[in-house]
Amino acid sequence: MGAGGKVSAVLAVVVVIFGIIGGYAFYASTIYPLDQGVAWISRAQTAGHATEMIENIQNAQQLLQNKHGNPAWWFPTSLTDWDRINNDLSSQKARLQEINSLRESNPDAYQQGLDDVRGKLRVTYEQMESTISWEWISPIIIFLYAVVIILAVVLFAIALLYWD
């Protein structure tokens, strides 16, 4: 292999490694916190008491506090809007705080209120999962991975051309 082929092969491997590291960094900084938020909402749905549900919603909101706008750049809807999802979580938390006062005085109303919020949390959970999928295919991510793939292919092709 000539010097040009060796350099191209090494550069291609470096580009692939940086692509993998970039993908991991994107997942760790963007997708993973959102997945954790979804997990907290799932736990809130199955919690036995309003106080547990409130705590789980608060944990989810902490992970979502920096998410704003709509990541669905192609046909955005209100279902994939982070601001609406955050508002829904805040209203569900407020409702749970109201319901919590009924625990001793009116257990039937308390349970009915919990079931109502569980249904709303189920919808919020589904909205969050749908919205996370749009985070994966944002225009900048598509562009960056296209650049990595094109660079790697070109550099491997150059390495093959200079292969002795």
C-alpha positions in Angstrom: 0.0 0.0 0.0 1.4 3.4 -0.9 1.7 6.3 1.5 -1.5 7.9 0.1 -3.5 4.7 0.6 -2.2 4.3 4.2 -3.1 7.9 5.1 -6.6 7.6 3.5 -7.2 4.3 5.3 -6.2 5.8 8.7 -8.3 8.9 8.1 -11.3 6.8 7.1 -11.0 4.8 10.3 -10.6 8.1 12.3 -13.8 9.5 10.6 -15.7 6.3 11.5 -14.5 6.4 15.1 -15.5 10.1 15.4 -18.9 9.3 13.9 -19.4 6.5 16.5 -18.3 8.8 19.3 -20.5 11.6 18.0 -23.5 9.3 17.9 -22.9 8.1 21.4 -22.5 11.7 22.7 -25.7 12.7 21.0 -27.6 9.8 22.5 -26.1 10.4 26.0 -26.8 14.1 26.0 -30.1 14.3 24.1 -32.0 11.0 23.8 -31.0 9.3 27.1 -32.4 12.0 29.3 -35.6 11.9 27.3 -35.8 8.2 27.7 -35.3 8.6 31.4 -38.2 11.2 31.5 -40.4 8.6 29.7 -39.5 6.1 32.3 -40.5 8.5 35.1 -43.8 9.0 33.5 -44.3 5.2 33.2 -43.5 4.9 36.9 -46.0 7.8 37.7 -48.8 5.8 35.9 -48.3 2.8 38.1 -47.7 4.7 41.4 -50.1 3.9 44.2 -50.5 7.3 45.7 -50.7 10.9 44.5 -47.6 11.9 46.3 -45.6 9.2 44.4 -47.1 10.3 41.1 -46.2 13.9 41.8 -42.6 13.0 42.7 -42.2 11.0 39.5 -43.7 13.8 37.3 -41.3 16.2 39.0 -38.3 13.9 38.1 -39.5 13.8 34.5 -39.9 17.5 34.4 -36.4 18.1 35.6 -35.1 16.0 32.7 -37.4 17.9 30.2 -36.9 21.4 31.5 -34.5 22.4 28.6 -36.8 20.9 25.8 -38.8 23.5 24.0 -40.5 23.8 20.6 -41.3 21.1 18.2 -38.6 18.7 16.9 -41.0 17.4 14.2 -39.5 19.6 11.4 -41.6 17.8 8.8 -45.4 18.1 9.5 -45.2 19.2 13.2 -48.3 18.7 15.3 -49.3 19.7 18.8 -48.7 16.1 19.9 -44.9 16.5 19.3 -44.5 19.9 20.9 -42.3 19.8 24.0 -43.9 23.0 25.4 -47.3 21.4 25.3 -46.0 18.2 26.9 -44.4 20.2 29.7 -47.6 22.1 30.2 -49.6 18.9 30.3 -47.3 17.5 33.0 -47.6 20.7 35.0 -51.4 20.5 34.9 -51.4 16.8 35.8 -49.1 17.6 38.8 -51.5 20.4 39.9 -54.4 18.1 39.6 -52.7 15.5 41.7 -52.0 18.1 44.4 -55.7 18.8 44.5 -56.6 15.2 44.5 -54.2 14.4 47.3 -56.4 16.4 49.8 -59.2 13.9 49.1 -57.3 10.8 50.2 -58.8 10.7 53.7 -62.1 12.5 53.3 -63.3 11.0 50.1 -61.4 7.8 49.1 -63.7 7.1 46.1 -63.1 10.6 44.6 -59.4 10.2 45.3 -59.2 6.9 43.5 -61.3 8.2 40.6 -59.0 11.2 40.3 -55.9 9.0 40.3 -57.4 6.9 37.5 -58.2 10.0 35.5 -54.6 11.3 35.8 -53.2 7.8 35.0 -55.2 8.0 31.7 -53.7 11.4 30.9 -50.2 10.2 31.8 -50.7 7.3 29.4 -51.4 9.8 26.6 -48.4 12.0 27.6 -46.2 8.9 27.7 -47.2 8.1 24.1 -46.7 11.7 23.0 -43.2 11.7 24.5 -42.2 8.5 22.8 -43.4 9.9 19.5 -41.6 13.2 20.1 -38.3 11.4 20.9 -38.3 9.6 17.6 -38.3 13.1 15.9 -35.2 14.0 18.0 -33.3 11.1 16.2 -34.1 12.5 12.7 -33.4 16.2 13.2 -31.9 17.9 10.1 -28.6 18.5 11.8 -28.2 14.9 12.8 -29.1 13.7 9.3 -26.6 16.1 7.8 -23.7 15.2 10.2 -24.2 11.5 9.6 -24.3 12.0 5.9 -21.0 13.9 6.1 -19.4 11.1 8.2 -20.6 8.4 5.8 -19.6 10.3 2.7 -16.1 11.1 4.1 -15.6 7.5 5.2 -16.6 6.1 1.8 -14.5 8.6 -0.1 -11.4 7.9 2.1 -11.8 4.1 1.9 -12.2 4.5 -1.9 -8.9 6.5 -2.1 -7.2 3.9 0.1 -8.3 1.2 -2.3 -7.1 3.1 -5.3 -3.6 3.4 -3.8 -3.6 -0.2 -2.6 -0.5 -2.0 -4.0 
